[in-house]
Amino acid sequence: MSKEVTMRYRMSDRDVFYGGGVVNGARSITYMGDVADRLMAKLYGNISRCSKVRKIRLFVPCHAGDYMEFKARLNEEADGKAVIEVRSFKVCELPVDPPFPSSIDMMVDPPLSTVAIFEYDIPKNEKKDTENEKNEKKVSEKSKKSRKRVRAKREGK
């Protein structure tokens, strides 16, 4: 199974926080967390919990209309922790004088915009959960049988 997830998103006017159409870096970090969650769900079937953010680096600002590509990759698994590195790249941007409102310029060599390293707790083994479910079923079956016995005694059978 691939240990990588990719997502693309076009920053819109509603993402703008600063003057000049600049998008707040926290918006990119939020999407990076979403991509890391998707990778955890893909690998472990559960997003678990982000226990630590090891590093955040902002390099190139993004603007409304820019297409961002977010790539999450599992770096290591150790001691019940999964270390995920997420990088964002500016793959398209708005041209200076666009001929059409929807015009974009594809970046030949997309610049690295943001890097983040997240540490997640690896979810507990799913086998333990299924054993607990089996035990719960046994208990519920026993309680059904005991209820039947109590009803039978009340009815005098």
HURAMO-V388420 format. One record per backbone hydrogen bond with DSSP energy under -0.5 kcal/mol. NH is the residue of the N-H (numbers start at 1). CO is the residue of the C=O. If there is no record, write none. Layout:
nh = <NH & NH>
co = <CO & CO>
This chain:
nh = <5 & 7 & 9 & 11 & 11 & 15 & 16 & 17 & 18 & 21 & 22 & 23 & 24 & 27 & 28 & 29 & 30 & 31 & 32 & 33 & 34 & 35 & 36 & 37 & 38 & 39 & 40 & 41 & 42 & 43 & 44 & 45 & 45 & 46 & 49 & 51 & 51 & 52 & 54 & 54 & 55 & 57 & 59 & 59 & 60 & 64 & 65 & 66 & 67 & 68 & 68 & 69 & 70 & 71 & 71 & 72 & 73 & 74 & 75 & 75 & 76 & 78 & 81 & 82 & 83 & 84 & 84 & 85 & 86 & 87 & 88 & 89 & 90 & 91 & 91 & 92 & 93 & 98 & 103 & 105 & 106 & 107 & 108 & 110 & 111 & 113 & 114 & 115 & 116 & 117 & 118 & 119 & 120 & 121 & 122 & 128 & 129 & 130 & 131 & 132 & 133 & 134 & 135 & 136 & 137 & 138 & 139 & 140 & 141 & 142 & 143 & 144 & 145 & 146 & 147 & 148 & 149 & 150 & 151 & 152 & 153 & 154 & 155 & 156 & 156 & 157>
co = <72 & 70 & 68 & 9 & 66 & 12 & 13 & 22 & 22 & 18 & 19 & 62 & 15 & 24 & 24 & 25 & 26 & 27 & 28 & 29 & 30 & 31 & 32 & 33 & 34 & 35 & 36 & 37 & 38 & 39 & 40 & 40 & 41 & 40 & 121 & 49 & 119 & 119 & 52 & 117 & 117 & 115 & 57 & 113 & 113 & 21 & 11 & 63 & 92 & 9 & 66 & 89 & 7 & 69 & 87 & 5 & 85 & 3 & 73 & 83 & 83 & 81 & 78 & 120 & 76 & 82 & 118 & 73 & 116 & 71 & 114 & 69 & 111 & 67 & 89 & 67 & 105 & 95 & 100 & 93 & 104 & 91 & 106 & 108 & 90 & 88 & 88 & 57 & 86 & 55 & 84 & 52 & 82 & 49 & 80 & 125 & 125 & 126 & 127 & 128 & 129 & 130 & 131 & 132 & 133 & 134 & 135 & 136 & 137 & 138 & 139 & 140 & 141 & 142 & 143 & 144 & 145 & 146 & 147 & 148 & 149 & 150 & 151 & 152 & 153 & 152>
